[in-house]
């Protein structure tokens, strides 16, 4: 984690110095931008999630069906004993531009995007932030961190902590097994891929007992990873486990 934070701090210094000497550029298309972040043309290509939406997964509805309404998928999940997440909130729909930005952040060391993403995530999560005790970023296996150099979920979580003063803990939830990438797998195979993968650092168990927790990740597709994390946390005493991501693949209903 020290290595990861050092890289992040170097990038922050370079970015701040560049912003003084050079005009702002759009984080997506690199055109000259008068404000920090995304230009107006790229902004229109992003699809932000908004109300009216499913109370549980925040998938937007085409019509206002009333308050506290769940979508069909969430009604099925609520009746299942194998689903452990309480609420999910995602700032964006995972369209082409959202994917481009997230992959740039995830694989291209575009650390500056973490601050922008955190602000967007905060805008859709006020309801689940109430009474939250801590943020836990979805962990990567040690080999994956060594290869990539950092965990993108940790950067998101740390920026959210700065905005909310809710602490981030990176040493509670652990990934004990290395798995193949979830990309391209079916929903069923995604569940198999993360089964039994997560565990708890036993020396920090007291930090999650009777606590309300928000898991932090970059993208939610089938929620298999997030649900596996929630299962582990609740097994060791967490009361509620929500999830907050930059984007999700849930389309408007």
C-alpha positions, 0 to 999 in steps of 0.5 A: 500500500505504501508503494501504491500511495507513493505512485498516487502522490507523484501523479497528484503532484504532476497533475497539480503542476501541469494545471498551473502551467497549462490549460485544463484538458478534458479527461476523456477527449483531451480537448481544451476545457475551461473547467476541471473534468469533462468537457460539455460534449463528452458530458452529454455522452455520460448517462448518470443514474437518477430517480425515479429508480429501484430503491434497492439497486438504483436502476432508473425507471422510465416512469415514476411508479411511486416511492420505495419500489423495487425492480423485478430482479431485486424482488427475486433477489430479496426472496433469495437466501443467497443474496446479502447486499442491502442496497446498491448505488452506482453513479453511471450507466456503464456505456462506451464513454464510462467504460473508457474512463474507468479503464483509463483509471483502472489500467492506465494509472489515471489516478486523477479520475478518482476524485471526480468519480468519488464526487459522482458516487457521493451524489447518488449515495446520501441515503445509504451514507446515513449511519454508515460506520466505514468504507471497505474497498473490494480487495484484490489479490496480492499478485494482482496488486503487484502486477497493476501497482495499486487497487483502484477501489482503494483510491475511490474509497480514500477519496470518499473518506475525504469527502464524508469523513467516514473511514476507509479500512483496507486490511479487514476484508481479504482476497485469499485466492487468486481468480481469473478475470470476471470479464466475459463470464456468465452470471452463473460462472461469475458466482462460481469464480468468487465462491469462497474467495474472500475472508476476514482478517481475524485481528480486526473482526471487532471493527465490523461487528454490529457495523453498517458498511459500504463496499466500494468498487469501480463497476457492478455487472452481476453483483457477484463479487459484491455479494460474495464480499457482503456474505463474508462481512455479514458472516462475521457480524456486520449488520448491513452491507451496501455497495457503491460503485462508479458505474453499473450495467443495469439499463433503464427499466 
